[in-house]
Amino acid sequence: MKRCFARIITWGVVLMGAACQQVQVTLLPEEEEQLSMLEARMEALNDAEPEESEDVVLHSYEHFVSHHGYPRCMSIFHDDKLMERATMENSHVVISLYHQRGRLYVEDKVAADWPVSTGVEGRATTPGQYTVLEKKKDHASRRFGVIKDGSGRTLVGDADSRKHKVPTGAEWVGSPMPNWMRLTDYGMGMHTGVVQAGTCLSHGCIRMPEYIASRLFDIVEVGYPVTVSHELEEEYPVREVLIEATPYNSWLYEKKTLQAEIDKIMKKAADRMPATAPEES
């Protein structure tokens, strides 16, 4: 019989309940071993906390890249006044494949900076100089989607129209791509989609959060310039600040990642508990 270990957690922090109460969960041996290793790494990480860059103006772009674990974070920078002045002539978008970030430049200044998720290996987003070829507020992919039968049951969950045939009586449902901004004739574009910080997820498109995608959709027009590149753009205004902030941002990202792994183990253990509310302490 497997030996188990009991741990006390705060109900409401790990289990996302409304009240913060103490509850005991039981861990399997492999979970206890993994958790002990993670906690040891977290303790060592806390002891090695680097200094933050404090010599920047609060709420400035320099401050933004010095904090939040940038660039591998879901935080969005936006200068609303600068964004309102954006035109075809004084602005452009840069998609950084290396950073998995998008940046809107207006009058040679960063007006917005946001996380993106581009193409996975084998379907990587192609670097290059592009212009927006088409805009469509509500768009669905003609190539990727799902195939459903007449009753709405999914037959093929990750369908590719070039590989999968739609059976008689079934239907093709293209993957939704709101705020569609086409960049190529073969289907690469920018749109609202699932984004994970610093992570390639798509079939080749440039996914971005709804908040920024909808605002960018209102700014760009057909012919609008977009650069997709592995390199940090030449006009990037805070190279030195970003380099100086790298130790702290890397530390913060690793700490967030460790905490997420710890929470995942504790959540899994808690899910095995009987479905009864904990007693108040």
Backbone as CSV, one residue per row, in Angstrom:
resi,resn,N_x,N_y,N_z,CA_x,CA_y,CA_z,C_x,C_y,C_z
1,MET,0.842,-1.190,0.000,0.000,0.000,0.000,0.879,1.242,0.000
2,LYS,0.502,2.211,-0.789,1.285,3.433,-0.870,1.162,4.240,0.414
3,ARG,2.308,4.740,0.894,2.296,5.617,2.046,1.841,7.009,1.591
4,CYS,1.040,7.679,2.418,0.565,9.007,2.071,1.019,10.023,3.113
5,PHE,1.035,11.274,2.717,1.482,12.351,3.583,0.384,13.391,3.698
6,ALA,0.210,13.915,4.920,-0.815,14.930,5.147,-0.176,16.311,5.140
7,ARG,-0.847,17.238,4.511,-0.386,18.631,4.478,-1.560,19.545,4.780
8,ILE,-1.259,20.661,5.432,-2.280,21.661,5.707,-2.169,22.748,4.645
9,ILE,-3.280,23.076,3.998,-3.294,24.169,3.036,-4.373,25.159,3.437
10,THR,-4.318,26.327,2.834,-5.323,27.346,3.116,-6.459,27.219,2.118
11,TRP,-7.613,26.809,2.590,-8.792,26.686,1.734,-9.216,28.080,1.285
12,GLY,-9.327,28.281,0.013,-9.701,29.593,-0.501,-8.554,30.229,-1.255
13,VAL,-7.304,29.826,-0.981,-6.151,30.297,-1.733,-5.836,29.305,-2.829
14,VAL,-5.613,28.054,-2.439,-5.328,27.030,-3.436,-6.607,26.552,-4.112
15,LEU,-7.686,26.411,-3.327,-8.920,25.871,-3.888,-9.849,26.952,-4.418
16,MET,-9.423,28.215,-4.377,-10.191,29.317,-4.941,-11.577,29.454,-4.326
17,GLY,-11.730,29.105,-3.063,-13.000,29.281,-2.381,-13.176,30.722,-1.940
18,ALA,-14.347,31.024,-1.418,-14.605,32.393,-1.001,-13.955,32.694,0.342
19,ALA,-13.946,31.710,1.254,-13.393,31.932,2.580,-12.016,31.298,2.697
20,CYS,-11.167,31.888,3.533,-9.831,31.339,3.764,-9.875,30.490,5.022
21,GLN,-9.854,29.171,4.866,-9.928,28.260,5.981,-8.838,27.203,5.824
22,GLN,-8.489,26.574,6.950,-7.458,25.553,6.944,-8.068,24.191,6.637
23,VAL,-7.406,23.423,5.799,-7.880,22.090,5.472,-6.680,21.179,5.240
24,GLN,-6.836,19.923,5.614,-5.754,18.955,5.463,-5.958,18.144,4.194
25,VAL,-4.913,18.042,3.394,-4.981,17.216,2.189,-3.949,16.103,2.293
26,THR,-4.190,15.028,1.578,-3.302,13.873,1.609,-2.544,13.777,0.288
27,LEU,-1.234,13.704,0.390,-0.378,13.625,-0.794,0.147,12.217,-0.989
28,LEU,0.260,11.800,-2.226,0.911,10.546,-2.555,2.425,10.711,-2.398
29,PRO,3.169,9.620,-2.219,4.621,9.737,-2.017,5.324,10.523,-3.112
30,GLU,4.950,10.259,-4.380,5.610,10.970,-5.471,5.265,12.461,-5.452
31,GLU,4.051,12.785,-5.002,3.670,14.186,-4.892,4.433,14.882,-3.778
32,GLU,4.575,14.185,-2.646,5.325,14.754,-1.522,6.779,14.993,-1.897
33,GLU,7.363,14.041,-2.627,8.758,14.182,-3.053,8.920,15.365,-4.007
34,GLN,8.013,15.454,-4.973,8.079,16.553,-5.933,7.845,17.896,-5.249
35,LEU,6.894,17.923,-4.322,6.576,19.159,-3.624,7.751,19.623,-2.765
36,SER,8.418,18.684,-2.107,9.575,19.028,-1.278,10.692,19.629,-2.127
37,MET,10.899,19.068,-3.323,11.924,19.597,-4.223,11.563,21.014,-4.682
38,LEU,10.293,21.209,-5.020,9.852,22.518,-5.481,9.973,23.560,-4.373
39,GLU,9.617,23.180,-3.167,9.691,24.116,-2.046,11.130,24.471,-1.716
40,ALA,12.028,23.495,-1.862,13.450,23.767,-1.628,13.978,24.755,-2.673
41,ARG,13.547,24.560,-3.926,13.952,25.484,-4.989,13.375,26.878,-4.742
42,MET,12.129,26.927,-4.273,11.503,28.209,-3.985,12.240,28.934,-2.860
43,GLU,12.636,28.201,-1.815,13.358,28.804,-0.705,14.698,29.363,-1.167
44,ALA,15.404,28.579,-2.002,16.690,29.046,-2.526,16.495,30.263,-3.425
45,LEU,15.411,30.261,-4.172,15.118,31.380,-5.065,14.835,32.650,-4.264
46,ASN,14.065,32.513,-3.200,13.752,33.666,-2.357,15.011,34.258,-1.718
47,ASP,15.966,33.379,-1.377,17.220,33.845,-0.775,18.111,34.565,-1.780
48,ALA,17.844,34.332,-3.076,18.704,34.906,-4.119,17.990,36.005,-4.904
49,GLU,17.020,36.662,-4.277,16.263,37.702,-4.981,17.164,38.855,-5.415
50,PRO,17.211,39.140,-6.733,18.022,40.266,-7.208,17.305,41.587,-6.960
51,GLU,18.022,42.667,-7.088,17.426,43.981,-6.881,16.609,44.396,-8.100
52,GLU,15.484,45.052,-7.824,14.688,45.620,-8.904,15.343,46.899,-9.406
53,SER,15.034,47.215,-10.663,15.477,48.490,-11.204,14.494,49.567,-10.742
54,GLU,14.969,50.499,-9.917,14.092,51.520,-9.351,14.304,52.900,-9.967
55,ASP,15.312,53.039,-10.808,15.642,54.360,-11.357,14.849,54.673,-12.615
56,VAL,13.563,54.362,-12.602,12.704,54.662,-13.743,11.415,55.282,-13.236
57,VAL,10.748,56.026,-14.109,9.520,56.730,-13.731,8.351,55.750,-13.654
58,LEU,7.612,55.802,-12.553,6.455,54.930,-12.365,5.456,55.106,-13.507
59,HIS,4.930,53.978,-14.015,3.931,53.925,-15.088,4.516,54.236,-16.474
60,SER,5.804,54.487,-16.561,6.424,54.706,-17.863,6.683,53.360,-18.533
61,TYR,7.028,53.401,-19.818,7.355,52.156,-20.512,8.622,51.537,-19.932
62,GLU,9.566,52.375,-19.536,10.790,51.881,-18.904,10.464,51.110,-17.628
63,HIS,9.514,51.621,-16.869,9.098,50.933,-15.644,8.426,49.603,-15.985
64,PHE,7.631,49.602,-17.040,6.913,48.385,-17.447,7.886,47.244,-17.752
65,VAL,8.929,47.507,-18.553,9.848,46.436,-18.932,10.786,46.060,-17.792
66,SER,10.809,46.870,-16.733,11.664,46.573,-15.580,10.950,45.697,-14.554
67,HIS,9.676,45.433,-14.770,8.877,44.709,-13.792,8.017,43.645,-14.483
68,HIS,7.139,43.032,-13.720,6.138,42.074,-14.243,6.736,40.762,-14.769
69,GLY,8.069,40.581,-14.721,8.646,39.393,-15.333,8.748,39.519,-16.837
70,TYR,8.757,40.749,-17.333,8.820,41.022,-18.775,10.066,40.364,-19.396
71,PRO,9.974,39.799,-20.609,8.816,39.816,-21.518,7.857,38.633,-21.350
72,ARG,8.213,37.656,-20.504,7.375,36.466,-20.393,6.283,36.680,-19.350
73,CYS,5.375,37.583,-19.686,4.280,37.902,-18.777,3.040,38.225,-19.603
74,MET,1.905,38.225,-18.954,0.655,38.534,-19.632,0.277,40.008,-19.486
75,SER,1.130,40.784,-18.863,0.849,42.207,-18.665,0.853,42.957,-19.999
76,ILE,-0.009,43.961,-20.086,-0.144,44.782,-21.289,0.169,46.237,-20.947
77,PHE,1.046,46.843,-21.729,1.319,48.270,-21.596,0.546,49.007,-22.672
78,HIS,-0.084,50.133,-22.295,-0.746,50.944,-23.323,-0.752,52.406,-22.890
79,ASP,-0.395,53.243,-23.817,-0.437,54.695,-23.633,-1.625,55.180,-24.460
80,ASP,-2.748,55.379,-23.799,-3.996,55.675,-24.511,-3.913,56.946,-25.362
81,LYS,-3.285,57.974,-24.835,-3.193,59.228,-25.583,-2.375,59.055,-26.855
82,LEU,-1.295,58.270,-26.746,-0.460,58.017,-27.916,-1.196,57.135,-28.923
83,MET,-1.935,56.147,-28.441,-2.686,55.261,-29.330,-3.746,56.038,-30.105
84,GLU,-4.349,57.029,-29.472,-5.374,57.826,-30.141,-4.814,58.629,-31.309
85,ARG,-3.506,58.860,-31.310,-2.891,59.650,-32.383,-2.381,58.767,-33.532
86,ALA,-2.565,57.457,-33.414,-2.036,56.541,-34.425,-2.728,56.714,-35.776
87,THR,-1.922,56.784,-36.846,-2.432,56.842,-38.218,-1.616,55.875,-39.070
88,MET,-2.025,55.720,-40.317,-1.276,54.881,-41.258,0.137,55.421,-41.453
89,GLU,0.270,56.735,-41.371,1.557,57.368,-41.685,2.515,57.413,-40.503
90,ASN,2.004,57.476,-39.269,2.911,57.674,-38.135,3.046,56.465,-37.206
91,SER,2.511,55.305,-37.614,2.555,54.145,-36.715,2.799,52.849,-37.479
92,HIS,3.220,51.841,-36.768,3.389,50.498,-37.327,3.455,49.488,-36.187
93,VAL,3.282,48.228,-36.530,3.299,47.144,-35.543,4.521,46.271,-35.773
94,VAL,5.138,45.843,-34.674,6.245,44.883,-34.720,5.860,43.678,-33.868
95,ILE,5.976,42.485,-34.439,5.762,41.243,-33.703,7.127,40.609,-33.457
96,SER,7.515,40.506,-32.189,8.803,39.919,-31.831,8.628,38.426,-31.541
97,LEU,9.114,37.585,-32.447,9.004,36.140,-32.260,9.847,35.676,-31.078
98,TYR,10.999,36.306,-30.883,11.897,35.927,-29.788,11.257,36.230,-28.433
99,HIS,10.664,37.412,-28.301,10.041,37.804,-27.048,8.607,37.308,-26.912
100,GLN,7.992,36.868,-28.039,6.562,36.559,-28.060,5.767,37.766,-27.521
101,ARG,6.101,38.934,-28.089,5.422,40.180,-27.750,5.055,40.927,-29.026
102,GLY,4.002,41.713,-28.959,3.665,42.631,-30.030,3.855,44.046,-29.524
103,ARG,4.288,44.944,-30.409,4.463,46.337,-30.006,3.910,47.257,-31.087
104,LEU,3.149,48.246,-30.648,2.630,49.284,-31.534,3.467,50.535,-31.331
105,TYR,4.079,50.989,-32.422,4.858,52.230,-32.390,4.031,53.357,-32.977
106,VAL,3.970,54.458,-32.268,3.323,55.673,-32.762,4.303,56.825,-32.580
107,GLU,4.600,57.501,-33.669,5.565,58.610,-33.638,6.891,58.165,-33.002
108,ASP,7.308,56.937,-33.376,8.580,56.352,-32.933,8.630,56.061,-31.434
109,LYS,7.466,56.025,-30.792,7.401,55.671,-29.374,6.514,54.438,-29.211
110,VAL,6.793,53.626,-28.189,5.959,52.452,-27.942,4.647,52.914,-27.316
111,ALA,3.556,52.714,-28.053,2.232,53.090,-27.568,1.539,51.909,-26.894
112,ALA,1.948,50.690,-27.251,1.367,49.493,-26.637,2.350,48.336,-26.776
113,ASP,2.317,47.446,-25.790,3.196,46.266,-25.761,2.391,45.151,-25.108
114,TRP,2.245,44.016,-25.787,1.344,42.978,-25.314,1.898,41.592,-25.646
115,PRO,1.435,40.551,-24.929,1.874,39.188,-25.212,1.192,38.629,-26.454
116,VAL,1.903,37.820,-27.206,1.329,37.108,-28.343,1.726,35.640,-28.247
117,SER,1.007,34.806,-28.954,1.403,33.409,-29.144,1.401,33.136,-30.639
118,THR,2.576,32.828,-31.182,2.717,32.600,-32.616,2.801,31.097,-32.902
119,GLY,3.204,30.730,-34.120,3.139,29.353,-34.563,4.089,28.398,-33.865
120,VAL,3.603,27.196,-33.611,4.409,26.141,-32.994,5.421,25.596,-34.001
121,GLU,6.360,24.806,-33.506,7.371,24.202,-34.378,6.688,23.360,-35.463
122,GLY,7.118,23.552,-36.682,6.501,22.871,-37.813,5.430,23.714,-38.478
123,ARG,4.926,24.712,-37.735,3.939,25.642,-38.276,4.313,27.064,-37.857
124,ALA,5.604,27.304,-37.800,6.109,28.569,-37.269,5.643,29.762,-38.089
125,THR,5.406,30.856,-37.411,5.059,32.116,-38.063,6.266,32.619,-38.848
126,THR,6.056,33.005,-40.085,7.153,33.383,-40.977,7.547,34.842,-40.777
127,PRO,8.842,35.101,-40.488,9.291,36.492,-40.364,9.187,37.216,-41.703
128,GLY,9.049,38.525,-41.646,9.011,39.296,-42.886,8.322,40.637,-42.702
129,GLN,8.291,41.400,-43.780,7.606,42.684,-43.815,6.246,42.470,-44.482
130,TYR,5.180,42.838,-43.793,3.835,42.585,-44.296,3.004,43.865,-44.269
131,THR,1.890,43.802,-44.965,0.864,44.828,-44.821,-0.469,44.121,-44.612
132,VAL,-1.393,44.766,-43.927,-2.708,44.182,-43.696,-3.458,44.116,-45.020
133,LEU,-3.915,42.920,-45.379,-4.605,42.701,-46.657,-6.121,42.729,-46.517
134,GLU,-6.592,42.437,-45.310,-8.042,42.332,-45.102,-8.340,42.478,-43.615
135,LYS,-9.483,43.083,-43.303,-9.969,43.175,-41.929,-11.363,42.559,-41.860
136,LYS,-11.598,41.785,-40.805,-12.909,41.176,-40.641,-13.165,41.006,-39.145
137,LYS,-14.187,41.668,-38.627,-14.443,41.650,-37.189,-14.748,40.252,-36.694
138,ASP,-15.612,39.536,-37.398,-15.954,38.161,-37.020,-15.524,37.234,-38.149
139,HIS,-14.471,36.473,-37.909,-13.905,35.611,-38.942,-13.731,34.208,-38.387
140,ALA,-13.841,33.225,-39.247,-13.598,31.838,-38.870,-12.658,31.220,-39.894
141,SER,-11.741,30.383,-39.429,-10.752,29.773,-40.312,-11.411,28.812,-41.293
142,ARG,-10.956,28.866,-42.533,-11.423,27.906,-43.541,-10.541,26.672,-43.567
143,ARG,-9.411,26.730,-42.874,-8.481,25.597,-42.885,-8.525,24.794,-41.592
144,PHE,-8.578,25.455,-40.440,-8.540,24.756,-39.158,-9.866,24.916,-38.428
145,GLY,-10.305,23.844,-37.790,-11.563,23.891,-37.062,-11.934,22.528,-36.525
146,VAL,-13.239,22.266,-36.440,-13.733,20.964,-35.991,-14.790,20.479,-36.981
147,ILE,-14.974,19.172,-37.025,-16.018,18.571,-37.848,-17.046,17.954,-36.902
148,LYS,-18.323,18.351,-37.069,-19.390,17.871,-36.198,-20.436,17.128,-37.001
149,ASP,-21.066,16.143,-36.347,-22.131,15.419,-37.028,-23.444,16.193,-36.912
150,GLY,-24.508,15.630,-37.432,-25.784,16.322,-37.467,-26.346,16.657,-36.099
151,SER,-25.942,15.910,-35.070,-26.444,16.165,-33.717,-25.537,17.122,-32.938
152,GLY,-24.472,17.616,-33.598,-23.567,18.551,-32.932,-22.415,17.903,-32.219
153,ARG,-22.297,16.582,-32.315,-21.202,15.872,-31.661,-19.922,16.036,-32.477
154,THR,-18.805,16.285,-31.809,-17.533,16.493,-32.493,-16.980,15.172,-33.016
155,LEU,-16.710,15.142,-34.326,-16.113,13.953,-34.935,-14.600,14.090,-35.019
156,VAL,-14.129,15.272,-35.395,-12.686,15.553,-35.481,-12.447,16.875,-34.754
157,GLY,-11.661,16.832,-33.677,-11.482,18.000,-32.835,-10.445,18.991,-33.309
158,ASP,-9.466,18.526,-34.046,-8.421,19.421,-34.572,-8.312,19.163,-36.062
159,ALA,-9.312,19.616,-36.782,-9.429,19.286,-38.202,-8.662,20.265,-39.070
160,ASP,-8.080,19.737,-40.139,-7.391,20.519,-41.160,-8.118,20.226,-42.471
161,SER,-8.683,21.248,-43.084,-9.519,21.049,-44.269,-8.758,20.410,-45.420
162,ARG,-7.431,20.504,-45.406,-6.637,19.884,-46.475,-6.443,18.391,-46.240
163,LYS,-6.695,17.933,-45.020,-6.462,16.524,-44.682,-7.736,15.768,-44.356
164,HIS,-8.729,16.463,-43.823,-9.941,15.798,-43.355,-11.133,16.138,-44.247
165,LYS,-11.829,15.108,-44.660,-13.035,15.277,-45.460,-14.254,15.349,-44.537
166,VAL,-15.217,16.180,-44.903,-16.435,16.293,-44.110,-17.428,15.243,-44.604
167,PRO,-17.796,14.280,-43.757,-18.723,13.224,-44.178,-20.111,13.779,-44.499
168,THR,-20.853,13.035,-45.264,-22.227,13.427,-45.581,-23.035,13.572,-44.295
169,GLY,-23.735,14.671,-44.175,-24.544,14.915,-42.982,-23.803,15.642,-41.876
170,ALA,-22.479,15.769,-42.023,-21.684,16.476,-41.018,-21.424,17.904,-41.489
171,GLU,-20.822,18.714,-40.624,-20.531,20.097,-40.998,-19.157,20.523,-40.499
172,TRP,-18.593,21.468,-41.221,-17.309,22.073,-40.861,-17.561,23.326,-40.027
173,VAL,-16.884,23.430,-38.874,-16.981,24.623,-38.034,-15.575,25.194,-37.879
174,GLY,-15.318,26.285,-38.571,-13.994,26.864,-38.544,-13.640,27.472,-37.192
175,SER,-12.362,27.431,-36.848,-11.904,28.037,-35.599,-12.183,29.531,-35.620
176,PRO,-12.800,30.058,-34.567,-13.110,31.502,-34.541,-11.843,32.344,-34.457
177,MET,-11.796,33.412,-35.226,-10.655,34.334,-35.241,-11.175,35.771,-35.220
178,PRO,-11.736,36.209,-34.087,-12.260,37.583,-34.021,-11.161,38.612,-34.256
179,ASN,-11.561,39.784,-34.718,-10.617,40.868,-34.990,-9.522,40.419,-35.970
180,TRP,-9.941,39.778,-37.042,-9.033,39.195,-38.028,-8.363,40.278,-38.866
181,MET,-7.028,40.237,-38.904,-6.235,41.157,-39.714,-5.279,40.323,-40.557
182,ARG,-5.676,40.053,-41.795,-4.931,39.154,-42.664,-3.610,39.772,-43.109
183,LEU,-2.542,38.943,-43.098,-1.230,39.405,-43.535,-0.734,38.694,-44.792
184,THR,-1.274,37.507,-45.085,-0.846,36.760,-46.276,-2.051,36.136,-46.967
185,ASP,-1.857,35.772,-48.246,-2.912,35.101,-48.993,-3.122,33.665,-48.528
186,TYR,-2.097,33.086,-47.888,-2.205,31.687,-47.471,-2.709,31.538,-46.032
187,GLY,-3.172,32.623,-45.411,-3.913,32.461,-44.163,-3.256,32.941,-42.889
188,MET,-2.075,33.538,-42.951,-1.456,34.050,-41.730,-1.999,35.433,-41.414
189,GLY,-2.321,35.660,-40.166,-2.829,36.961,-39.776,-2.759,37.158,-38.275
190,MET,-3.244,38.304,-37.835,-3.322,38.631,-36.412,-4.791,38.566,-35.995
191,HIS,-5.067,38.052,-34.782,-6.449,37.961,-34.328,-6.498,37.665,-32.836
192,THR,-7.687,37.820,-32.275,-7.920,37.442,-30.886,-7.800,35.927,-30.755
193,GLY,-7.132,35.464,-29.703,-6.991,34.028,-29.500,-6.381,33.734,-28.144
194,VAL,-6.263,32.452,-27.868,-5.668,32.013,-26.600,-4.178,32.332,-26.611
195,VAL,-3.712,32.999,-25.573,-2.310,33.392,-25.460,-1.753,32.875,-24.142
196,GLN,-0.551,32.362,-24.208,0.172,31.966,-23.004,1.533,32.635,-23.047
197,ALA,1.886,33.330,-21.988,3.091,34.162,-21.973,4.331,33.397,-22.424
198,GLY,5.019,33.957,-23.425,6.280,33.390,-23.888,6.163,32.055,-24.588
199,THR,4.953,31.687,-25.048,4.725,30.339,-25.567,4.096,30.365,-26.961
200,CYS,4.660,29.590,-27.887,4.083,29.425,-29.222,2.933,28.422,-29.132
201,LEU,1.776,28.775,-29.655,0.601,27.908,-29.538,-0.169,27.717,-30.837
202,SER,0.011,28.609,-31.798,-0.898,28.658,-32.938,-0.459,27.783,-34.107
203,HIS,-1.301,27.759,-35.151,-0.984,27.069,-36.397,-0.151,27.946,-37.320
204,GLY,0.231,29.121,-36.862,1.024,30.036,-37.683,0.579,31.477,-37.575
205,CYS,-0.658,31.681,-37.097,-1.163,33.040,-36.916,-0.554,33.687,-35.678
206,ILE,-0.855,34.960,-35.505,-0.378,35.731,-34.362,-1.578,35.995,-33.461
207,ARG,-1.658,35.245,-32.382,-2.757,35.408,-31.445,-2.441,36.516,-30.451
208,MET,-3.464,37.221,-30.016,-3.278,38.256,-29.015,-4.536,38.364,-28.158
209,PRO,-4.400,38.940,-26.952,-5.565,39.074,-26.079,-6.636,39.965,-26.699
210,GLU,-7.872,39.696,-26.357,-9.012,40.438,-26.889,-8.873,41.936,-26.661
211,TYR,-8.425,42.325,-25.484,-8.357,43.753,-25.151,-7.529,44.523,-26.172
212,ILE,-6.355,44.000,-26.497,-5.477,44.728,-27.418,-5.864,44.453,-28.866
213,ALA,-6.344,43.246,-29.172,-6.714,42.920,-30.553,-7.844,43.815,-31.043
214,SER,-8.830,44.051,-30.196,-9.965,44.886,-30.606,-9.541,46.337,-30.810
215,ARG,-8.617,46.812,-29.981,-8.145,48.184,-30.133,-7.257,48.322,-31.373
216,LEU,-6.420,47.312,-31.606,-5.568,47.350,-32.784,-6.402,47.259,-34.056
217,PHE,-7.466,46.462,-34.013,-8.350,46.315,-35.165,-8.923,47.670,-35.583
218,ASP,-9.225,48.516,-34.597,-9.789,49.831,-34.894,-8.742,50.801,-35.442
219,ILE,-7.467,50.516,-35.187,-6.385,51.405,-35.637,-5.931,51.090,-37.054
220,VAL,-5.729,49.804,-37.345,-5.132,49.428,-38.631,-6.150,49.523,-39.761
221,GLU,-5.638,49.744,-40.952,-6.432,49.729,-42.178,-5.722,48.834,-43.180
222,VAL,-6.402,48.511,-44.271,-5.752,47.741,-45.335,-4.538,48.529,-45.820
223,GLY,-3.395,47.841,-45.878,-2.149,48.494,-46.248,-1.279,48.859,-45.053
224,TYR,-1.784,48.627,-43.831,-1.050,49.001,-42.624,0.199,48.124,-42.476
225,PRO,1.356,48.715,-42.133,2.614,47.960,-42.071,2.787,47.150,-40.786
226,VAL,3.210,45.902,-40.949,3.469,44.998,-39.826,4.783,44.267,-40.081
227,THR,5.674,44.294,-39.111,6.949,43.578,-39.204,6.934,42.395,-38.248
228,VAL,7.299,41.225,-38.743,7.446,40.032,-37.909,8.920,39.656,-37.923
229,SER,9.540,39.592,-36.744,10.989,39.422,-36.707,11.436,38.636,-35.479
230,HIS,12.565,37.924,-35.635,13.206,37.263,-34.497,14.050,38.252,-33.704
231,GLU,14.491,39.303,-34.361,15.405,40.259,-33.742,14.644,41.359,-33.004
232,LEU,15.303,41.952,-32.005,14.757,43.124,-31.338,14.870,44.300,-32.292
233,GLU,13.767,44.989,-32.538,13.749,46.036,-33.538,14.748,47.160,-33.221
234,GLU,15.302,47.736,-34.276,16.325,48.767,-34.120,15.826,49.968,-33.328
235,GLU,14.552,50.321,-33.495,14.026,51.505,-32.823,13.567,51.221,-31.395
236,TYR,13.733,49.984,-30.925,13.295,49.652,-29.571,13.953,50.605,-28.574
237,PRO,13.166,51.354,-27.811,13.712,52.494,-27.067,14.385,52.187,-25.740
238,VAL,14.208,50.979,-25.194,14.711,50.731,-23.839,15.576,49.474,-23.781
239,ARG,16.438,49.324,-24.754,17.329,48.160,-24.779,18.115,48.021,-23.481
240,GLU,18.756,49.111,-23.064,19.602,49.058,-21.877,18.791,48.775,-20.620
241,VAL,17.602,49.366,-20.546,16.738,49.122,-19.391,16.345,47.654,-19.325
242,LEU,16.005,47.077,-20.485,15.606,45.674,-20.529,16.760,44.768,-20.107
243,ILE,17.961,45.068,-20.575,19.132,44.271,-20.209,19.379,44.345,-18.703
244,GLU,19.276,45.546,-18.147,19.482,45.726,-16.711,18.411,45.002,-15.900
245,ALA,17.205,44.932,-16.433,16.090,44.326,-15.710,16.051,42.810,-15.849
246,THR,16.849,42.246,-16.741,16.788,40.813,-17.027,16.943,39.925,-15.788
247,PRO,17.923,40.186,-14.890,18.053,39.307,-13.712,16.792,39.271,-12.859
248,TYR,16.202,40.435,-12.602,14.994,40.470,-11.766,13.812,39.838,-12.484
249,ASN,13.627,40.143,-13.765,12.497,39.599,-14.513,12.588,38.084,-14.647
250,SER,13.796,37.573,-14.865,13.987,36.127,-14.957,13.681,35.466,-13.620
251,TRP,14.124,36.114,-12.539,13.860,35.604,-11.188,12.358,35.562,-10.922
252,LEU,11.664,36.633,-11.276,10.225,36.708,-11.032,9.468,35.673,-11.851
253,TYR,9.880,35.469,-13.094,9.223,34.478,-13.950,9.404,33.071,-13.378
254,GLU,10.625,32.761,-12.926,10.871,31.425,-12.359,10.061,31.229,-11.084
255,LYS,9.949,32.273,-10.276,9.178,32.170,-9.041,7.706,31.912,-9.341
256,LYS,7.147,32.624,-10.326,5.756,32.413,-10.707,5.545,30.997,-11.242
257,THR,6.516,30.509,-12.008,6.417,29.162,-12.570,6.453,28.102,-11.476
258,LEU,7.353,28.279,-10.510,7.438,27.347,-9.383,6.143,27.328,-8.583
259,GLN,5.609,28.513,-8.306,4.378,28.589,-7.528,3.226,27.910,-8.253
260,ALA,3.176,28.063,-9.570,2.125,27.417,-10.356,2.242,25.891,-10.269
261,GLU,3.473,25.360,-10.262,3.680,23.919,-10.140,3.260,23.434,-8.761
262,ILE,3.584,24.193,-7.722,3.187,23.841,-6.362,1.668,23.835,-6.230
263,ASP,1.033,24.890,-6.747,-0.428,24.979,-6.677,-1.099,23.830,-7.423
264,LYS,-0.496,23.419,-8.528,-1.069,22.327,-9.326,-1.071,21.017,-8.540
265,ILE,0.033,20.735,-7.834,0.118,19.512,-7.029,-0.913,19.541,-5.906
266,MET,-0.997,20.685,-5.211,-1.925,20.791,-4.096,-3.381,20.740,-4.573
267,LYS,-3.647,21.326,-5.715,-5.002,21.280,-6.268,-5.394,19.855,-6.633
268,LYS,-4.460,19.116,-7.220,-4.729,17.723,-7.592,-5.034,16.895,-6.360
269,ALA,-4.255,17.107,-5.290,-4.487,16.374,-4.041,-5.827,16.770,-3.425
270,ALA,-6.135,18.056,-3.471,-7.392,18.533,-2.898,-8.600,17.991,-3.656
271,ASP,-8.450,17.815,-4.968,-9.555,17.299,-5.778,-9.909,15.855,-5.426
272,ARG,-8.975,15.142,-4.801,-9.239,13.751,-4.393,-9.999,13.684,-3.075
273,MET,-10.116,14.808,-2.396,-10.802,14.837,-1.108,-12.303,14.650,-1.287
274,PRO,-12.986,14.149,-0.252,-14.462,14.057,-0.318,-15.055,15.433,-0.535
275,ALA,-16.127,15.488,-1.250,-16.756,16.767,-1.596,-17.563,17.309,-0.417
276,THR,-16.854,17.637,0.655,-17.494,18.247,1.829,-16.783,19.526,2.172
277,ALA,-17.499,20.495,2.639,-16.895,21.778,2.987,-16.048,21.629,4.236
278,PRO,-14.923,22.311,4.329,-14.066,22.218,5.504,-14.698,22.896,6.714
279,GLU,-14.345,22.415,7.882,-14.847,23.048,9.090,-14.100,24.329,9.344
280,GLU,-14.808,25.318,9.877,-14.162,26.582,10.178,-13.202,26.406,11.331
281,SER,-12.043,27.063,11.194,-11.056,26.968,12.265,-11.245,28.097,13.256
